[in-house]
Amino acid sequence: MAVVQTSIASDRDLYPSRTYPEPVKFSRQDPVVYSDPQKAAPLTKAQLAEYEEKGFLFLDDIFGPEELSSLISEMKSMCLDEAIKRRPETITEKGSGEVRSVFSVHQLNKVFAKVAEDPRLVAVAEYILGDSVYIHQSRLNCKPGFKGKEFYWHSDFETWHAEDGMPRMRALSMSITLTPNDHNNGPLLLIPGSHKSFISCVGETPKDHYLSSLKQQEFGIPDKSSVADLIEQGGIETAVGDIGRIILFDCNTLHGSNGNITPYPRSNLFFVYNALSNKVSQPFASDSIRPEFIGARHSIKPIKSVIFN
């Protein structure tokens, strides 16, 4: 059973992890929605309330058929491209060698770069984070049919904090579905309300951890007891939907997915928006720096602001 602790243990590290011999549960110290609620918003009050309470939100009908067709074409091309498979930004499935994820796609692909800076997405990110934003990470998750392995329960923030040096919970992800996501092909699973707690994980970060963790993560994952407690409190919600659905979720929301043993791939495009005021520094629980294509550190490019002038 995880130890519950609601106070912050260190002035330097607000969310210590991978330092204690047993799991520790901290209360979230940061807002979920940063902007003044009186300010004009790109989401309805009901949507913002749902995001704040659950830690995620589904958005539909953002992209039109032609836009989606273009994105799907680029996705298929990238997932099957042998040259892409050989690039360092590409992570292959353990065992099969199929493309699992391609990172930094907003820098590798002009179509994806344009979507990353789409005002319809940027406005939402800016409002929730209360700041101008940049892309901390982007990736294409291909999750091929029959061979797509699971992603174990995790908080992205725990990894970004421990291994990249992201100081505060002021980032979010947008996952755009480029294939149908149904109950059978390994859709994203989310734990409502889990973003309100930070689970300190056990185990020292191995050197160059990303080389193994992006294939199958073993460190930086919450303990079973803490996950069970959070599921008992909030349940599990499955992110199913048609092509074009956006799964918007807080950086600290616990999520994962099962393996895909169906013939049908589950491919999603991810953009991680981070507040400019929340740029990464030195990792809080790692002696090595992850590559730039996994977490932006030097190539930070502020996106032209929609809300902030």
Secondary structure, DSSP 4 states (H G I P E B T S, - for coil): -PEE--S-S-SS-SS--S-SSS-EEEE--S-SS-S-TTS--SS-HHHHHHHHHHSEEEE-S-S-HHHHHHHHHHHHHHHH-HHHHTSTTEEEPTTT--EEEEE-HHHH-HHHHHHHT-HHHHHHHHHHHTS-EEEEEEEEE---TTTBPPEEEE-HHHHIIIII---SS-EEEEEEESS-B-SSS--EEE-TTGGGEEEEPPSPPPTTTHHHHTTS--SS---HHHHHHHHHHH--EE--B-TT-EEEEETT--EEE--B-SSS---EEEEEEEEGGG---S-SS-SSPPPTTTS-SS---PPPPSS--
